[in-house]
Amino acid sequence: MPAPSSPVRRRTQADRSTATRTKIIQATVTLLQTQGYAATTIQRIAKAAGVSLGALQHHYPAKAQIMAMVLRHYALKRTRLYRPAMRHKSQPEQRVDAMLSAMWTLVTEGPDFIATVEIELARRSDPELAAATEPVLARIDQFMTGWLSGRQHGKPDPKFVMLRLLNSTFLRGVAIEIARGTPLSELKEAYEIWCGFSRAELLAIVKDTP
């Protein structure tokens, strides 16, 4: 006698809402990468996501709110990649090597990073976007500085803040070069040179930190 089959779980309203938000974010990221910020309108996002404009605006009444969620989505993706990469990396040189390797993966695999660059560039001429995304970007910067310094809580040495800024600046440049069509092999070679510099600077900061 065959075993009774398990009842099929019906999707709840919360499940459907989560699925809709996921489709909206994924569509937005793809449009930002391929079309740019100005062309990524809420109408195009709704069409690409396969949802009605009303459904989109129910979750995100304004375009700026969608962009803030894209940044948050990217920050969570970054966290999920960094945590296992840096687990059990107690020595400063191990920590920076793991972080730089994870950074390369984030920038070169998938459309997420170039999408964030599009959003950040658009902030300069869009006050509403700037206001909506500022808290998310501040948390991302704090997160990055914490990983570099190995101190997730408390105020880090200002030198770590500057090194985080330099790393972020270089990565944004890499993203732009990828968009311009520069071969990844050339960028990888340049990145390895940068990694040597960044590693040396981190170790110098650690040595000078009381």
C-alpha positions as CSV (number, residue, x, y, z in Angstrom):
1,M,0.0,0.0,0.0
2,P,1.6,3.3,-1.0
3,A,2.5,5.7,1.7
4,P,0.2,8.7,1.9
5,S,1.7,11.7,0.2
6,S,2.4,14.8,2.2
7,P,0.0,17.6,1.8
8,V,1.2,20.4,-0.5
9,R,1.8,23.5,1.5
10,R,-0.1,26.5,0.1
11,R,1.8,29.7,-0.4
12,T,0.9,32.3,2.1
13,Q,0.5,36.0,1.4
14,A,3.9,36.5,3.0
15,D,5.4,34.0,0.6
16,R,3.9,35.7,-2.4
17,S,5.0,39.2,-1.2
18,T,8.6,37.9,-0.7
19,A,8.6,36.4,-4.2
20,T,7.3,39.6,-5.7
21,R,9.9,41.7,-4.0
22,T,12.6,39.3,-5.1
23,K,11.5,39.5,-8.7
24,I,11.5,43.3,-8.5
25,I,15.0,43.5,-7.1
26,Q,16.4,41.1,-9.6
27,A,14.8,42.9,-12.5
28,T,16.1,46.2,-11.2
29,V,19.6,44.9,-10.9
30,T,19.6,43.6,-14.5
31,L,18.1,46.8,-15.9
32,L,20.7,48.9,-14.1
33,Q,23.5,46.9,-15.5
34,T,22.2,46.8,-19.1
35,Q,20.3,50.1,-19.4
36,G,21.7,52.4,-16.8
37,Y,19.9,54.3,-14.0
38,A,18.0,56.8,-16.1
39,A,16.4,54.1,-18.3
40,T,15.5,52.0,-15.2
41,T,12.0,53.4,-14.7
42,I,9.5,51.8,-12.4
43,Q,7.4,51.0,-15.5
44,R,10.3,49.0,-17.1
45,I,11.1,47.4,-13.7
46,A,7.5,46.2,-13.4
47,K,7.5,44.8,-17.0
48,A,10.8,43.0,-16.6
49,A,9.7,41.6,-13.2
50,G,6.5,40.4,-14.7
51,V,4.4,42.2,-12.1
52,S,1.8,44.9,-12.4
53,L,2.7,48.5,-11.8
54,G,0.2,48.6,-8.9
55,A,1.9,45.5,-7.3
56,L,5.3,47.1,-7.6
57,Q,4.2,50.4,-6.1
58,H,2.4,48.5,-3.3
59,H,5.8,47.3,-2.1
60,Y,7.9,50.2,-3.2
61,P,5.9,53.4,-3.7
62,A,9.0,55.3,-5.1
63,K,11.9,54.4,-7.4
64,A,14.3,55.6,-4.7
65,Q,13.0,53.0,-2.3
66,I,13.7,50.2,-4.8
67,M,17.2,51.5,-5.2
68,A,17.8,51.5,-1.5
69,M,16.6,47.8,-1.4
70,V,19.0,46.9,-4.2
71,L,21.9,48.3,-2.1
72,R,20.6,46.4,0.9
73,H,20.3,43.2,-1.2
74,Y,23.9,43.7,-2.3
75,A,25.1,44.3,1.3
76,L,23.5,41.1,2.4
77,K,25.1,39.2,-0.5
78,R,28.5,40.7,0.5
79,T,28.0,39.6,4.1
80,R,27.1,36.0,3.1
81,L,30.3,35.8,1.0
82,Y,32.6,37.5,3.5
83,R,31.6,35.6,6.6
84,P,32.6,32.1,5.4
85,A,35.6,33.5,3.5
86,M,37.0,35.1,6.7
87,R,36.0,32.5,9.2
88,H,38.9,31.3,11.3
89,K,41.2,34.0,9.8
90,S,42.7,35.4,12.9
91,Q,45.9,36.8,11.5
92,P,45.8,40.2,9.7
93,E,47.4,39.0,6.5
94,Q,44.9,36.1,6.3
95,R,42.0,38.4,6.9
96,V,43.0,40.9,4.2
97,D,43.8,38.1,1.6
98,A,40.4,36.5,2.2
99,M,38.7,39.9,1.9
100,L,40.4,40.9,-1.3
101,S,39.6,37.5,-2.9
102,A,35.9,37.9,-1.9
103,M,35.9,41.5,-3.3
104,W,37.1,40.2,-6.7
105,T,34.3,37.6,-6.7
106,L,31.7,40.3,-5.9
107,V,32.8,42.7,-8.6
108,T,33.3,40.2,-11.4
109,E,30.5,37.7,-10.9
110,G,27.0,38.9,-11.7
111,P,25.5,42.3,-12.3
112,D,25.1,43.4,-8.7
113,F,28.2,45.6,-8.3
114,I,27.8,47.6,-11.4
115,A,24.2,48.1,-10.5
116,T,25.3,49.7,-7.2
117,V,27.7,51.9,-9.0
118,E,24.9,53.2,-11.2
119,I,22.9,54.0,-8.1
120,E,25.7,55.8,-6.4
121,L,26.5,57.9,-9.5
122,A,22.8,58.9,-9.8
123,R,22.7,60.1,-6.2
124,R,24.6,63.3,-7.0
125,S,21.6,64.7,-9.0
126,D,18.7,63.1,-7.2
127,P,18.1,64.4,-3.7
128,E,15.4,61.8,-3.0
129,L,17.6,59.0,-4.0
130,A,20.5,60.3,-1.9
131,A,18.3,60.6,1.1
132,A,16.8,57.1,0.7
133,T,20.2,55.4,0.1
134,E,22.4,57.3,2.6
135,P,21.7,55.1,5.6
136,V,22.3,51.9,3.6
137,L,25.6,53.1,2.2
138,A,26.8,54.3,5.6
139,R,26.1,50.8,7.0
140,I,28.0,49.2,4.1
141,D,31.0,51.4,4.7
142,Q,30.9,50.6,8.5
143,F,30.7,46.9,7.7
144,M,33.7,47.1,5.3
145,T,35.9,49.0,7.8
146,G,35.0,46.5,10.5
147,W,36.1,43.6,8.4
148,L,39.4,45.3,7.5
149,S,40.2,46.2,11.1
150,G,38.9,42.9,12.6
151,R,36.8,45.0,14.9
152,Q,33.1,44.7,14.3
153,H,32.2,47.0,17.3
154,G,33.7,50.2,18.5
155,K,35.5,53.0,16.6
156,P,38.2,51.8,14.2
157,D,41.5,53.5,13.6
158,P,41.0,56.3,11.0
159,K,43.7,54.6,8.9
160,F,41.4,51.6,8.4
161,V,38.7,54.0,7.2
162,M,41.0,55.4,4.6
163,L,42.2,52.0,3.5
164,R,38.5,50.9,3.1
165,L,37.9,54.0,1.0
166,L,40.9,53.3,-1.2
167,N,39.7,49.7,-1.7
168,S,36.2,50.8,-2.6
169,T,37.5,53.4,-5.0
170,F,39.6,50.8,-6.8
171,L,36.8,48.4,-7.0
172,R,34.4,51.0,-8.5
173,G,37.1,51.6,-11.1
174,V,37.3,47.9,-11.9
175,A,33.5,47.8,-12.3
176,I,33.6,50.7,-14.8
177,E,36.4,49.0,-16.8
178,I,34.3,45.8,-17.0
179,A,31.5,47.9,-18.3
180,R,33.8,49.4,-20.9
181,G,34.8,46.0,-22.1
182,T,38.3,45.7,-20.7
183,P,39.3,42.0,-20.6
184,L,39.0,40.4,-17.2
185,S,42.5,38.9,-17.6
186,E,44.0,42.4,-17.7
187,L,41.9,43.6,-14.8
188,K,42.9,40.5,-12.8
189,E,46.6,41.3,-13.3
190,A,46.1,44.9,-12.2
191,Y,44.0,43.7,-9.2
192,E,46.8,41.4,-8.0
193,I,49.2,44.4,-8.0
194,W,46.7,46.4,-6.0
195,C,46.2,43.5,-3.6
196,G,50.0,43.6,-2.8
197,F,49.7,47.3,-2.0
198,S,46.6,46.9,0.1
199,R,48.0,44.0,2.0
200,A,51.2,45.9,2.8
201,E,49.3,48.9,4.0
202,L,47.0,46.9,6.2
203,L,50.0,45.1,7.9
204,A,51.7,48.5,8.4
205,I,48.6,49.9,10.1
206,V,48.3,46.8,12.3
207,K,51.9,47.1,13.3
208,D,51.5,50.7,14.3
209,T,48.2,50.2,16.1
210,P,48.8,50.0,19.9
